[in-house]
Amino acid sequence: ELKVEQNPLFLSMQEGKNYTIYCNYSTTSDRLYWYRQDPGKSLESLFVLLSNGAVKQEGRLMASLDTKARLSTLHITAAVHDLSATYFCAVGGRSGGGADGLTFGKGTHLIIQP
Amino acid sequence: DAGVIQSPRHEVTEMGQEVTLRCKPISGHNSLFWYRQTMMRGLELLIYFNNNVPIDDSGMPEDRFSAKMPNASFSTLKIQPSEPRDSAVYFCASSTWAGNSPLHFGNGTRLTVT
């Protein structure tokens, strides 16, 4: 059974600071996704990581994937209040073609204070 | 594109009643997923379809839950009879066949069973 663990689950940080969210998963996979969810809202896709060493950046967020370590990170640079949200990582169940359901981590509830 | 459309947005019902949740995927997407989100259990995959065919329903918690996808533009998730522990936010998501595409989520249906 695929398990996805995120840490920390809760994070309060100040604006302007840097921090990293970690996502570990238990079995081999070549597909990892990061999502954002604002309170009471839907999930928004942030990044799709498909290969070992993949790195993607969007604004103050950067995601990376190490398939050998089964680890992905989401790095926040110079945090701003607008980035306050819950961030989820999700892993595909099998490699190869064809869509299948993703297994989600518990999410990291991020609060960025002025 | 209108995105994934779910209805109703909110549903309040009494224990024992039948509940039907509806989903219209993004046009051209041929995979559809039903997820349930609670504070305790996070995001759980209930069932997913590829080309209108149910592929994996191992996440459906009990026989009280059933899902159908009669055509490419419509799916339902039915709970009969409903119980208070079914209270959750139910999300529908869709994606293209390509295994590397992200899931696009609807706004969810918040179900409360009293």
Chai-1 contact restraints between the chains, C-beta under 6 A:
chainA,res_idxA,chainB,res_idxB,connection_type,confidence,min_distance_angstrom,max_distance_angstrom,comment,restraint_id
A,Y33,B,P102,contact,1.0,0.0,6.0,A-B,restraint_1
A,S42,B,F105,contact,1.0,0.0,6.0,A-B,restraint_2
A,S42,B,N107,contact,1.0,0.0,6.0,A-B,restraint_3
A,L43,B,F105,contact,1.0,0.0,6.0,A-B,restraint_4
A,S45,B,P102,contact,1.0,0.0,6.0,A-B,restraint_5
A,V48,B,P102,contact,1.0,0.0,6.0,A-B,restraint_6
A,L50,B,N100,contact,1.0,0.0,6.0,A-B,restraint_7
A,G97,B,G99,contact,1.0,0.0,6.0,A-B,restraint_8
A,G98,B,G99,contact,1.0,0.0,6.0,A-B,restraint_9
A,A99,B,S31,contact,1.0,0.0,6.0,A-B,restraint_10
A,A99,B,S95,contact,1.0,0.0,6.0,A-B,restraint_11
A,A99,B,W97,contact,1.0,0.0,6.0,A-B,restraint_12
A,A99,B,G99,contact,1.0,0.0,6.0,A-B,restraint_13
A,G101,B,F33,contact,1.0,0.0,6.0,A-B,restraint_14
A,G101,B,L45,contact,1.0,0.0,6.0,A-B,restraint_15
A,G101,B,Y48,contact,1.0,0.0,6.0,A-B,restraint_16
A,F104,B,L43,contact,1.0,0.0,6.0,A-B,restraint_17
A,K106,B,G42,contact,1.0,0.0,6.0,A-B,restraint_18
